Amino acid sequence: MKIHLLLSLLIAAWMNNPLSGQNTNPENTPVEGFIPNQHFCGTETPDAKWDDWFNEQVEFFKQGQNKAQLNYIIPVVVHVIHGGQAVGTAPNISQAQINSQITVLNQDYAGTGYNANTVPSVFANLVANTGVQFCMALKDPQGNSLPEPGIDRINFVSKGWPNPASRTSKTNFKTYIDDTIKPNTIWDPTKYMNVWVTDINGQIGLLGYATFPAGSTLTGLSGTGSVTKDGFWCWAKSFGTTGSVNAPYNKGRTATHEIGHWLGLRHISGDALCGNDYCNDTPPQNGGHDNCPNGLNWGVPPSGWQGTTGLCSGNTIGQEMFMNFMDYTDDAYKYMFTPDQTTRIQTAMANGTYRKLLGTHGLCISNFGINDNLLENNICLFPVPSNGNISVSFQLPFAMDLSCTLINALGQEVWQKTEKNIQHNTLELKLGTYEKGFYFFKISNGNTTTVKKIILD
């Protein structure tokens, strides 16, 4: 889909919509805070040169792919851009609201998110775990501990910047975010996934937009990330699942969708009627539900949806995959990525200029002090990934007391125990009751510390 929708399409969609009397047109409804039933993704699709490069990288990735899928942990910083509102009042959203979004991302990218158990039987074997997880960064670029993990609050008034909600068109709004907000607040995109959350004028109807992965051999392309702009912007009221969010964008799927773009995914329709999203396991689609253009669907299509004008000729499944995160359907009704989409995501993480180093800087664990490898080289956890039953094997040169702590993706300590007189021992962890996802297992003897990664699937 060409992201900059033609005004004529918007007007036609509004005039033909039986709900048009309910103020569903985001371009012509002067209601502050208006939530359109027909929402928009503002991500700018890169041109054919980027498609050629990225598709070539995907093929290289497939040829050299190890049978074991790689697991990535991406440190996140959320830049909350506000005008002095109390914390918890949009757009200065609460820590709980931000944390709820990280929880959704980890579930969605693991294939276990809200409503994932309702996938149609014809697609049941295509629900994928992408191997990507997200954690709240515990350190700022100077190495200081963040008082709120993964959160950077910025008052635009004290900076002398205009209110983002003062912009009355999508073009002007994105220009302001890209040319003022992002360059003045971005943290190193090779270390952090940067997220910006702001208010927006209700007339615009934009929920989020992201940058596609940049390649070191590609320069000057629109739509891809740069050192001053790489990341994802989201409206404060469609970010997370609690606090200031508003239905039908209250399940955190705006971020899941836009970060899909950030990880190299196209819209499922291929941005055209019966278009190509370069994933063989997503059937081509005509879409059109609620007058959505370019092969996509708004709202809640009925079970077995075959598109407004019928199935595309290449669709051998018999229905459309409108529940894919890369469609436009309401939050509660999209809940899956596929194996081919996972391959593209893994390719982006392996090759993207601002993707391939993420998670290698220790930003999701605290400064635990000097590690002289005493513990690192003599402690082993298995199996990883695990269903929750994990063995911790110790082969230490002498007996010692050890403090063991389990830390979740939000930087919260969820379990702690001290083990006495440990040398040649094996501890059994029973973590089956914990939510699926990744954790850090911190082990310390008071002088040295090691941190091991645990993945529950």
FIGUBA-648888 format. One record per residue (C-alpha): residue in one letter; residue number from 0; x, y, z. Coordinates in steps of 0.05 Angstrom, whole numbers, plus 5000, padded with zeros to 4 digits. Layout:
+--------+-----+------+-------+------+
! residu ! num ! east ! north !   up !
+--------+-----+------+-------+------+
!      A ! NUM !    X !     Y !    Z !
...
+--------+-----+------+-------+------+
END
This chain:
+--------+-----+------+-------+------+
! residu ! num ! east ! north !   up !
+--------+-----+------+-------+------+
!      M !   0 ! 5000 !  5000 ! 5000 !
!      K !   1 ! 5025 !  5069 ! 4985 !
!      I !   2 ! 5025 !  5097 ! 5055 !
!      H !   3 ! 5007 !  5168 ! 5033 !
!      L !   4 ! 4935 !  5151 ! 5016 !
!      L !   5 ! 4904 !  5193 ! 4961 !
!      L !   6 ! 4852 !  5241 ! 4986 !
!      S !   7 ! 4803 !  5216 ! 4934 !
!      L !   8 ! 4806 !  5146 ! 4963 !
!      L !   9 ! 4794 !  5173 ! 5033 !
!      I !  10 ! 4733 !  5213 ! 5011 !
!      A !  11 ! 4705 !  5154 ! 4972 !
!      A !  12 ! 4715 !  5108 ! 5030 !
!      W !  13 ! 4678 !  5157 ! 5076 !
!      M !  14 ! 4620 !  5168 ! 5029 !
!      N !  15 ! 4610 !  5094 ! 5017 !
!      N !  16 ! 4616 !  5075 ! 5091 !
!      P !  17 ! 4549 !  5061 ! 5124 !
!      L !  18 ! 4579 !  5088 ! 5188 !
!      S !  19 ! 4597 !  5155 ! 5156 !
!      G !  20 ! 4545 !  5190 ! 5199 !
!      Q !  21 ! 4584 !  5168 ! 5260 !
!      N !  22 ! 4645 !  5212 ! 5246 !
!      T !  23 ! 4691 !  5157 ! 5221 !
!      N !  24 ! 4731 !  5200 ! 5173 !
!      P !  25 ! 4795 !  5220 ! 5209 !
!      E !  26 ! 4813 !  5275 ! 5159 !
!      N !  27 ! 4747 !  5313 ! 5167 !
!      T !  28 ! 4726 !  5304 ! 5239 !
!      P !  29 ! 4746 !  5363 ! 5283 !
!      V !  30 ! 4739 !  5326 ! 5348 !
!      E !  31 ! 4798 !  5330 ! 5396 !
!      G !  32 ! 4823 !  5261 ! 5414 !
!      F !  33 ! 4780 !  5228 ! 5361 !
!      I !  34 ! 4792 !  5154 ! 5351 !
!      P !  35 ! 4776 !  5133 ! 5279 !
!      N !  36 ! 4744 !  5066 ! 5266 !
!      Q !  37 ! 4787 !  5067 ! 5204 !
!      H !  38 ! 4857 !  5077 ! 5228 !
!      F !  39 ! 4922 !  5090 ! 5191 !
!      C !  40 ! 4993 !  5064 ! 5193 !
!      G !  41 ! 5039 !  5121 ! 5172 !
!      T !  42 ! 5100 !  5078 ! 5157 !
!      E !  43 ! 5132 !  5099 ! 5091 !
!      T !  44 ! 5146 !  5039 ! 5047 !
!      P !  45 ! 5217 !  5038 ! 5019 !
!      D !  46 ! 5225 !  5037 ! 4944 !
!      A !  47 ! 5242 !  4979 ! 4898 !
!      K !  48 ! 5316 !  4986 ! 4910 !
!      W !  49 ! 5306 !  4969 ! 4984 !
!      D !  50 ! 5259 !  4911 ! 4966 !
!      D !  51 ! 5313 !  4882 ! 4920 !
!      W !  52 ! 5367 !  4889 ! 4972 !
!      F !  53 ! 5326 !  4861 ! 5030 !
!      N !  54 ! 5297 !  4803 ! 4989 !
!      E !  55 ! 5368 !  4785 ! 4968 !
!      Q !  56 ! 5389 !  4785 ! 5042 !
!      V !  57 ! 5330 !  4739 ! 5058 !
!      E !  58 ! 5353 !  4689 ! 5006 !
!      F !  59 ! 5424 !  4691 ! 5033 !
!      F !  60 ! 5396 !  4680 ! 5102 !
!      K !  61 ! 5355 !  4620 ! 5080 !
!      Q !  62 ! 5415 !  4588 ! 5046 !
!      G !  63 ! 5459 !  4595 ! 5107 !
!      Q !  64 ! 5406 !  4585 ! 5159 !
!      N !  65 ! 5423 !  4540 ! 5218 !
!      K !  66 ! 5366 !  4494 ! 5239 !
!      A !  67 ! 5367 !  4529 ! 5307 !
!      Q !  68 ! 5331 !  4596 ! 5304 !
!      L !  69 ! 5369 !  4652 ! 5337 !
!      N !  70 ! 5338 !  4688 ! 5396 !
!      Y !  71 ! 5346 !  4763 ! 5403 !
!      I !  72 ! 5332 !  4809 ! 5462 !
!      I !  73 ! 5322 !  4881 ! 5441 !
!      P !  74 ! 5333 !  4937 ! 5493 !
!      V !  75 ! 5277 !  4988 ! 5490 !
!      V !  76 ! 5274 !  5061 ! 5510 !
!      V !  77 ! 5207 !  5097 ! 5507 !
!      H !  78 ! 5213 !  5172 ! 5499 !
!      V !  79 ! 5149 !  5200 ! 5530 !
!      I !  80 ! 5139 !  5269 ! 5500 !
!      H !  81 ! 5090 !  5309 ! 5544 !
!      G !  82 ! 5070 !  5380 ! 5562 !
!      G !  83 ! 5077 !  5376 ! 5637 !
!      Q !  84 ! 5017 !  5332 ! 5652 !
!      A !  85 ! 5019 !  5289 ! 5714 !
!      V !  86 ! 5049 !  5220 ! 5704 !
!      G !  87 ! 4992 !  5175 ! 5684 !
!      T !  88 ! 4955 !  5230 ! 5646 !
!      A !  89 ! 4962 !  5223 ! 5571 !
!      P !  90 ! 5008 !  5236 ! 5537 !
!      N !  91 ! 5052 !  5229 ! 5599 !
!      I !  92 ! 5031 !  5157 ! 5605 !
!      S !  93 ! 5046 !  5114 ! 5666 !
!      Q !  94 ! 5101 !  5063 ! 5676 !
!      A !  95 ! 5047 !  5010 ! 5682 !
!      Q !  96 ! 5019 !  5028 ! 5613 !
!      I !  97 ! 5088 !  5026 ! 5582 !
!      N !  98 ! 5104 !  4960 ! 5616 !
!      S !  99 ! 5039 !  4931 ! 5590 !
!      Q ! 100 ! 5061 !  4945 ! 5519 !
!      I ! 101 ! 5127 !  4908 ! 5529 !
!      T ! 102 ! 5088 !  4848 ! 5556 !
!      V ! 103 ! 5044 !  4848 ! 5494 !
!      L ! 104 ! 5104 !  4852 ! 5447 !
!      N ! 105 ! 5138 !  4794 ! 5481 !
!      Q ! 106 ! 5075 !  4752 ! 5477 !
!      D ! 107 ! 5059 !  4771 ! 5405 !
!      Y ! 108 ! 5129 !  4759 ! 5379 !
!      A ! 109 ! 5131 !  4692 ! 5415 !
!      G ! 110 ! 5064 !  4671 ! 5383 !
!      T ! 111 ! 5027 !  4669 ! 5449 !
!      G ! 112 ! 4991 !  4736 ! 5450 !
!      Y ! 113 ! 4919 !  4755 ! 5464 !
!      N ! 114 ! 4870 !  4712 ! 5424 !
!      A ! 115 ! 4925 !  4671 ! 5391 !
!      N ! 116 ! 4888 !  4608 ! 5411 !
!      T ! 117 ! 4830 !  4627 ! 5365 !
!      V ! 118 ! 4868 !  4624 ! 5300 !
!      P ! 119 ! 4828 !  4589 ! 5244 !
!      S ! 120 ! 4847 !  4516 ! 5236 !
!      V ! 121 ! 4874 !  4527 ! 5165 !
!      F ! 122 ! 4926 !  4574 ! 5194 !
!      A ! 123 ! 4939 !  4538 ! 5260 !
!      N ! 124 ! 5006 !  4509 ! 5238 !
!      L ! 125 ! 5030 !  4578 ! 5215 !
!      V ! 126 ! 5031 !  4614 ! 5282 !
!      A ! 127 ! 5105 !  4629 ! 5292 !
!      N ! 128 ! 5152 !  4646 ! 5348 !
!      T ! 129 ! 5196 !  4699 ! 5316 !
!      G ! 130 ! 5254 !  4691 ! 5364 !
!      V ! 131 ! 5252 !  4765 ! 5382 !
!      Q ! 132 ! 5238 !  4791 ! 5452 !
!      F ! 133 ! 5240 !  4861 ! 5482 !
!      C ! 134 ! 5266 !  4886 ! 5549 !
!      M ! 135 ! 5265 !  4953 ! 5584 !
!      A ! 136 ! 5334 !  4984 ! 5583 !
!      L ! 137 ! 5362 !  4994 ! 5653 !
!      K ! 138 ! 5417 !  5042 ! 5632 !
!      D ! 139 ! 5419 !  5108 ! 5595 !
!      P ! 140 ! 5472 !  5123 ! 5542 !
!      Q ! 141 ! 5520 !  5148 ! 5597 !
!      G ! 142 ! 5514 !  5083 ! 5635 !
!      N ! 143 ! 5470 !  5112 ! 5690 !
!      S ! 144 ! 5414 !  5071 ! 5719 !
!      L ! 145 ! 5345 !  5094 ! 5696 !
!      P ! 146 ! 5297 !  5111 ! 5753 !
!      E ! 147 ! 5242 !  5082 ! 5710 !
!      P ! 148 ! 5270 !  5024 ! 5668 !
!      G ! 149 ! 5264 !  5039 ! 5594 !
!      I ! 150 ! 5230 !  5106 ! 5602 !
!      D ! 151 ! 5256 !  5175 ! 5582 !
!      R ! 152 ! 5206 !  5231 ! 5600 !
!      I ! 153 ! 5214 !  5296 ! 5561 !
!      N ! 154 ! 5173 !  5359 ! 5572 !
!      F ! 155 ! 5166 !  5394 ! 5504 !
!      V ! 156 ! 5148 !  5459 ! 5539 !
!      S ! 157 ! 5214 !  5463 ! 5576 !
!      K ! 158 ! 5249 !  5447 ! 5510 !
!      G ! 159 ! 5213 !  5504 ! 5476 !
!      W ! 160 ! 5181 !  5458 ! 5425 !
!      P ! 161 ! 5110 !  5462 ! 5399 !
!      N ! 162 ! 5057 !  5414 ! 5422 !
!      P ! 163 ! 5055 !  5355 ! 5374 !
!      A ! 164 ! 4979 !  5359 ! 5376 !
!      S ! 165 ! 4982 !  5428 ! 5345 !
!      R ! 166 ! 4999 !  5397 ! 5277 !
!      T ! 167 ! 4936 !  5388 ! 5235 !
!      S ! 168 ! 4960 !  5344 ! 5177 !
!      K ! 169 ! 4996 !  5278 ! 5174 !
!      T ! 170 ! 5053 !  5307 ! 5132 !
!      N ! 171 ! 5066 !  5366 ! 5180 !
!      F ! 172 ! 5061 !  5321 ! 5241 !
!      K ! 173 ! 5111 !  5270 ! 5215 !
!      T ! 174 ! 5158 !  5325 ! 5192 !
!      Y ! 175 ! 5157 !  5354 ! 5262 !
!      I ! 176 ! 5169 !  5287 ! 5296 !
!      D ! 177 ! 5224 !  5267 ! 5247 !
!      D ! 178 ! 5260 !  5334 ! 5243 !
!      T ! 179 ! 5253 !  5360 ! 5314 !
!      I ! 180 ! 5232 !  5308 ! 5365 !
!      K ! 181 ! 5272 !  5248 ! 5340 !
!      P ! 182 ! 5340 !  5281 ! 5327 !
!      N ! 183 ! 5339 !  5316 ! 5394 !
!      T ! 184 ! 5320 !  5256 ! 5436 !
!      I ! 185 ! 5344 !  5193 ! 5401 !
!      W ! 186 ! 5391 !  5145 ! 5437 !
!      D ! 187 ! 5443 !  5105 ! 5398 !
!      P ! 188 ! 5400 !  5062 ! 5351 !
!      T ! 189 ! 5453 !  5008 ! 5349 !
!      K ! 190 ! 5441 !  4998 ! 5424 !
!      Y ! 191 ! 5368 !  5015 ! 5435 !
!      M ! 192 ! 5303 !  5008 ! 5399 !
!      N ! 193 ! 5277 !  5079 ! 5404 !
!      V ! 194 ! 5202 !  5090 ! 5414 !
!      W ! 195 ! 5168 !  5158 ! 5416 !
!      V ! 196 ! 5100 !  5167 ! 5448 !
!      T ! 197 ! 5063 !  5233 ! 5440 !
!      D ! 198 ! 4994 !  5262 ! 5434 !
!      I ! 199 ! 4966 !  5278 ! 5364 !
!      N ! 200 ! 4912 !  5321 ! 5335 !
!      G ! 201 ! 4849 !  5279 ! 5331 !
!      Q ! 202 ! 4835 !  5301 ! 5259 !
!      I ! 203 ! 4896 !  5264 ! 5232 !
!      G ! 204 ! 4876 !  5192 ! 5250 !
!      L ! 205 ! 4948 !  5167 ! 5253 !
!      L ! 206 ! 4963 !  5112 ! 5303 !
!      G ! 207 ! 5037 !  5097 ! 5291 !
!      Y ! 208 ! 5093 !  5093 ! 5241 !
!      A ! 209 ! 5163 !  5063 ! 5239 !
!      T ! 210 ! 5227 !  5061 ! 5199 !
!      F ! 211 ! 5246 !  5000 ! 5157 !
!      P ! 212 ! 5314 !  4968 ! 5169 !
!      A ! 213 ! 5372 !  5005 ! 5136 !
!      G ! 214 ! 5428 !  4969 ! 5101 !
!      S ! 215 ! 5501 !  4991 ! 5102 !
!      T ! 216 ! 5504 !  4989 ! 5026 !
!      L ! 217 ! 5440 !  5030 ! 5017 !
!      T ! 218 ! 5440 !  5105 ! 5027 !
!      G ! 219 ! 5391 !  5161 ! 5014 !
!      L ! 220 ! 5329 !  5117 ! 5014 !
!      S ! 221 ! 5264 !  5144 ! 5043 !
!      G ! 222 ! 5228 !  5102 ! 5094 !
!      T ! 223 ! 5290 !  5069 ! 5124 !
!      G ! 224 ! 5322 !  5086 ! 5190 !
!      S ! 225 ! 5380 !  5133 ! 5202 !
!      V ! 226 ! 5423 !  5152 ! 5261 !
!      T ! 227 ! 5376 !  5210 ! 5277 !
!      K ! 228 ! 5308 !  5179 ! 5260 !
!      D ! 229 ! 5309 !  5103 ! 5268 !
!      G ! 230 ! 5252 !  5076 ! 5310 !
!      F ! 231 ! 5177 !  5077 ! 5320 !
!      W ! 232 ! 5127 !  5131 ! 5338 !
!      C ! 233 ! 5060 !  5115 ! 5371 !
!      W ! 234 ! 4999 !  5155 ! 5394 !
!      A ! 235 ! 4996 !  5152 ! 5471 !
!      K ! 236 ! 4925 !  5126 ! 5470 !
!      S ! 237 ! 4941 !  5065 ! 5427 !
!      F ! 238 ! 5004 !  5044 ! 5466 !
!      G ! 239 ! 4995 !  4987 ! 5515 !
!      T ! 240 ! 4934 !  4955 ! 5546 !
!      T ! 241 ! 4918 !  4997 ! 5607 !
!      G ! 242 ! 4917 !  5069 ! 5630 !
!      S ! 243 ! 4900 !  5119 ! 5575 !
!      V ! 244 ! 4887 !  5070 ! 5518 !
!      N ! 245 ! 4821 !  5071 ! 5479 !
!      A ! 246 ! 4785 !  5015 ! 5443 !
!      P ! 247 ! 4790 !  4987 ! 5391 !
!      Y ! 248 ! 4865 !  5002 ! 5396 !
!      N ! 249 ! 4873 !  4979 ! 5468 !
!      K ! 250 ! 4909 !  4912 ! 5460 !
!      G ! 251 ! 4978 !  4939 ! 5442 !
!      R ! 252 ! 4975 !  4916 ! 5370 !
!      T ! 253 ! 4993 !  4984 ! 5340 !
!      A ! 254 ! 5064 !  4973 ! 5367 !
!      T ! 255 ! 5065 !  4900 ! 5345 !
!      H ! 256 ! 5046 !  4921 ! 5275 !
!      E ! 257 ! 5093 !  4980 ! 5268 !
!      I ! 258 ! 5152 !  4943 ! 5298 !
!      G ! 259 ! 5137 !  4890 ! 5246 !
!      H ! 260 ! 5155 !  4943 ! 5194 !
!      W ! 261 ! 5216 !  4962 ! 5236 !
!      L ! 262 ! 5237 !  4889 ! 5229 !
!      G ! 263 ! 5227 !  4887 ! 5153 !
!      L ! 264 ! 5155 !  4864 ! 5144 !
!      R ! 265 ! 5109 !  4893 ! 5091 !
!      H ! 266 ! 5033 !  4898 ! 5098 !
!      I ! 267 ! 5003 !  4829 ! 5088 !
!      S ! 268 ! 4968 !  4851 ! 5024 !
!      G ! 269 ! 5034 !  4872 ! 4992 !
!      D ! 270 ! 5006 !  4943 ! 4992 !
!      A ! 271 ! 4960 !  4927 ! 4933 !
!      L ! 272 ! 4900 !  4885 ! 4914 !
!      C ! 273 ! 4927 !  4814 ! 4910 !
!      G ! 274 ! 4997 !  4843 ! 4920 !
!      N ! 275 ! 5061 !  4811 ! 4943 !
!      D ! 276 ! 5087 !  4817 ! 5015 !
!      Y ! 277 ! 5145 !  4769 ! 4997 !
!      C ! 278 ! 5119 !  4716 ! 5045 !
!      N ! 279 ! 5094 !  4652 ! 5012 !
!      D ! 280 ! 5054 !  4629 ! 5072 !
!      T ! 281 ! 5010 !  4692 ! 5075 !
!      P ! 282 ! 4956 !  4683 ! 5022 !
!      P ! 283 ! 4946 !  4741 ! 4974 !
!      Q ! 284 ! 4885 !  4782 ! 4992 !
!      N ! 285 ! 4835 !  4832 ! 4965 !
!      G ! 286 ! 4814 !  4857 ! 5034 !
!      G ! 287 ! 4766 !  4915 ! 5030 !
!      H ! 288 ! 4728 !  4904 ! 5096 !
!      D ! 289 ! 4699 !  4971 ! 5119 !
!      N ! 290 ! 4722 !  5000 ! 5052 !
!      C ! 291 ! 4795 !  4993 ! 5070 !
!      P ! 292 ! 4837 !  5004 ! 5006 !
!      N ! 293 ! 4897 !  4968 ! 4977 !
!      G ! 294 ! 4880 !  4897 ! 4998 !
!      L ! 295 ! 4877 !  4912 ! 5073 !
!      N ! 296 ! 4820 !  4905 ! 5123 !
!      W ! 297 ! 4792 !  4952 ! 5176 !
!      G ! 298 ! 4749 !  4931 ! 5234 !
!      V ! 299 ! 4728 !  4859 ! 5246 !
!      P ! 300 ! 4719 !  4816 ! 5183 !
!      P ! 301 ! 4674 !  4756 ! 5191 !
!      S ! 302 ! 4701 !  4686 ! 5200 !
!      G ! 303 ! 4725 !  4657 ! 5134 !
!      W ! 304 ! 4730 !  4726 ! 5103 !
!      Q ! 305 ! 4745 !  4722 ! 5028 !
!      G ! 306 ! 4752 !  4796 ! 5012 !
!      T ! 307 ! 4702 !  4845 ! 4986 !
!      T ! 308 ! 4711 !  4822 ! 4913 !
!      G ! 309 ! 4727 !  4750 ! 4927 !
!      L ! 310 ! 4791 !  4710 ! 4935 !
!      C ! 311 ! 4854 !  4728 ! 4896 !
!      S ! 312 ! 4872 !  4677 ! 4843 !
!      G ! 313 ! 4934 !  4655 ! 4882 !
!      N ! 314 ! 4896 !  4643 ! 4946 !
!      T ! 315 ! 4890 !  4567 ! 4953 !
!      I ! 316 ! 4871 !  4569 ! 5027 !
!      G ! 317 ! 4799 !  4592 ! 5017 !
!      Q ! 318 ! 4801 !  4652 ! 5063 !
!      E ! 319 ! 4844 !  4712 ! 5080 !
!      M ! 320 ! 4893 !  4718 ! 5138 !
!      F ! 321 ! 4863 !  4783 ! 5165 !
!      M ! 322 ! 4884 !  4762 ! 5235 !
!      N ! 323 ! 4957 !  4773 ! 5215 !
!      F ! 324 ! 4991 !  4829 ! 5253 !
!      M ! 325 ! 5008 !  4863 ! 5187 !
!      D ! 326 ! 4935 !  4876 ! 5168 !
!      Y ! 327 ! 4894 !  4936 ! 5192 !
!      T ! 328 ! 4841 !  4898 ! 5232 !
!      D ! 329 ! 4823 !  4919 ! 5303 !
!      D ! 330 ! 4872 !  4901 ! 5358 !
!      A ! 331 ! 4833 !  4843 ! 5387 !
!      Y ! 332 ! 4827 !  4809 ! 5320 !
!      K ! 333 ! 4899 !  4805 ! 5296 !
!      Y ! 334 ! 4944 !  4756 ! 5331 !
!      M ! 335 ! 4996 !  4720 ! 5289 !
!      F ! 336 ! 5061 !  4723 ! 5250 !
!      T ! 337 ! 5081 !  4666 ! 5203 !
!      P ! 338 ! 5145 !  4627 ! 5191 !
!      D ! 339 ! 5162 !  4666 ! 5128 !
!      Q ! 340 ! 5151 !  4731 ! 5165 !
!      T ! 341 ! 5197 !  4704 ! 5219 !
!      T ! 342 ! 5250 !  4692 ! 5166 !
!      R ! 343 ! 5246 !  4765 ! 5145 !
!      I ! 344 ! 5250 !  4787 ! 5218 !
!      Q ! 345 ! 5310 !  4743 ! 5231 !
!      T ! 346 ! 5342 !  4771 ! 5167 !
!      A ! 347 ! 5331 !  4842 ! 5192 !
!      M ! 348 ! 5364 !  4826 ! 5259 !
!      A ! 349 ! 5423 !  4794 ! 5225 !
!      N ! 350 ! 5435 !  4848 ! 5172 !
!      G ! 351 ! 5403 !  4914 ! 5191 !
!      T ! 352 ! 5453 !  4970 ! 5205 !
!      Y ! 353 ! 5415 !  4990 ! 5267 !
!      R ! 354 ! 5390 !  4920 ! 5285 !
!      K ! 355 ! 5449 !  4871 ! 5284 !
!      L ! 356 ! 5484 !  4898 ! 5347 !
!      L ! 357 ! 5422 !  4905 ! 5390 !
!      G ! 358 ! 5424 !  4865 ! 5454 !
!      T ! 359 ! 5500 !  4860 ! 5456 !
!      H ! 360 ! 5514 !  4917 ! 5504 !
!      G ! 361 ! 5485 !  4891 ! 5570 !
!      L ! 362 ! 5433 !  4946 ! 5574 !
!      C ! 363 ! 5379 !  4902 ! 5603 !
!      I ! 364 ! 5419 !  4879 ! 5663 !
!      S ! 365 ! 5444 !  4922 ! 5720 !
!      N ! 366 ! 5517 !  4939 ! 5732 !
!      F ! 367 ! 5531 !  4877 ! 5774 !
!      G ! 368 ! 5605 !  4892 ! 5787 !
!      I ! 369 ! 5668 !  4858 ! 5762 !
!      N ! 370 ! 5660 !  4789 ! 5734 !
!      D ! 371 ! 5726 !  4750 ! 5735 !
!      N ! 372 ! 5694 !  4689 ! 5701 !
!      L ! 373 ! 5695 !  4649 ! 5765 !
!      L ! 374 ! 5620 !  4640 ! 5762 !
!      E ! 375 ! 5611 !  4651 ! 5687 !
!      N ! 376 ! 5653 !  4592 ! 5666 !
!      N ! 377 ! 5630 !  4544 ! 5720 !
!      I ! 378 ! 5554 !  4549 ! 5718 !
!      C ! 379 ! 5510 !  4520 ! 5664 !
!      L ! 380 ! 5434 !  4524 ! 5654 !
!      F ! 381 ! 5397 !  4473 ! 5611 !
!      P ! 382 ! 5354 !  4465 ! 5572 !
!      V ! 383 ! 5346 !  4533 ! 5540 !
!      P ! 384 ! 5292 !  4545 ! 5515 !
!      S ! 385 ! 5253 !  4508 ! 5568 !
!      N ! 386 ! 5181 !  4492 ! 5588 !
!      G ! 387 ! 5198 !  4516 ! 5658 !
!      N ! 388 ! 5238 !  4457 ! 5687 !
!      I ! 389 ! 5311 !  4481 ! 5686 !
!      S ! 390 ! 5373 !  4450 ! 5716 !
!      V ! 391 ! 5429 !  4495 ! 5741 !
!      S ! 392 ! 5495 !  4457 ! 5745 !
!      F ! 393 ! 5552 !  4483 ! 5788 !
!      Q ! 394 ! 5624 !  4460 ! 5781 !
!      L ! 395 ! 5660 !  4510 ! 5826 !
!      P ! 396 ! 5732 !  4506 ! 5852 !
!      F ! 397 ! 5709 !  4515 ! 5924 !
!      A ! 398 ! 5644 !  4519 ! 5963 !
!      M ! 399 ! 5608 !  4586 ! 5969 !
!      D ! 400 ! 5541 !  4617 ! 5986 !
!      L ! 401 ! 5504 !  4643 ! 5925 !
!      S ! 402 ! 5447 !  4692 ! 5916 !
!      C ! 403 ! 5402 !  4672 ! 5858 !
!      T ! 404 ! 5353 !  4722 ! 5828 !
!      L ! 405 ! 5304 !  4717 ! 5770 !
!      I ! 406 ! 5292 !  4782 ! 5733 !
!      N ! 407 ! 5238 !  4792 ! 5680 !
!      A ! 408 ! 5238 !  4834 ! 5616 !
!      L ! 409 ! 5215 !  4895 ! 5655 !
!      G ! 410 ! 5275 !  4893 ! 5700 !
!      Q ! 411 ! 5234 !  4868 ! 5759 !
!      E ! 412 ! 5260 !  4816 ! 5808 !
!      V ! 413 ! 5206 !  4762 ! 5809 !
!      W ! 414 ! 5242 !  4709 ! 5850 !
!      Q ! 415 ! 5302 !  4706 ! 5897 !
!      K ! 416 ! 5335 !  4652 ! 5938 !
!      T ! 417 ! 5402 !  4643 ! 5973 !
!      E ! 418 ! 5436 !  4575 ! 5965 !
!      K ! 419 ! 5486 !  4554 ! 6018 !
!      N ! 420 ! 5552 !  4518 ! 6010 !
!      I ! 421 ! 5548 !  4507 ! 5934 !
!      Q ! 422 ! 5606 !  4474 ! 5898 !
!      H ! 423 ! 5589 !  4411 ! 5857 !
!      N ! 424 ! 5513 !  4416 ! 5858 !
!      T ! 425 ! 5453 !  4417 ! 5812 !
!      L ! 426 ! 5393 !  4460 ! 5828 !
!      E ! 427 ! 5325 !  4448 ! 5797 !
!      L ! 428 ! 5284 !  4509 ! 5779 !
!      K ! 429 ! 5209 !  4500 ! 5772 !
!      L ! 430 ! 5186 !  4560 ! 5731 !
!      G ! 431 ! 5126 !  4530 ! 5695 !
!      T ! 432 ! 5078 !  4579 ! 5728 !
!      Y ! 433 ! 5114 !  4640 ! 5702 !
!      E ! 434 ! 5093 !  4676 ! 5638 !
!      K ! 435 ! 5126 !  4653 ! 5574 !
!      G ! 436 ! 5183 !  4696 ! 5550 !
!      F ! 437 ! 5255 !  4710 ! 5571 !
!      Y ! 438 ! 5285 !  4723 ! 5639 !
!      F ! 439 ! 5354 !  4738 ! 5667 !
!      F ! 440 ! 5381 !  4691 ! 5721 !
!      K ! 441 ! 5430 !  4730 ! 5764 !
!      I ! 442 ! 5479 !  4691 ! 5808 !
!      S ! 443 ! 5525 !  4726 ! 5857 !
!      N ! 444 ! 5573 !  4707 ! 5912 !
!      G ! 445 ! 5579 !  4779 ! 5938 !
!      N ! 446 ! 5643 !  4793 ! 5900 !
!      T ! 447 ! 5629 !  4769 ! 5829 !
!      T ! 448 ! 5566 !  4760 ! 5790 !
!      T ! 449 ! 5543 !  4725 ! 5726 !
!      V ! 450 ! 5478 !  4731 ! 5689 !
!      K ! 451 ! 5448 !  4674 ! 5648 !
!      K ! 452 ! 5389 !  4680 ! 5600 !
!      I ! 453 ! 5328 !  4637 ! 5608 !
!      I ! 454 ! 5274 !  4628 ! 5555 !
!      L ! 455 ! 5207 !  4598 ! 5574 !
!      D ! 456 ! 5166 !  4573 ! 5515 !
+--------+-----+------+-------+------+
END
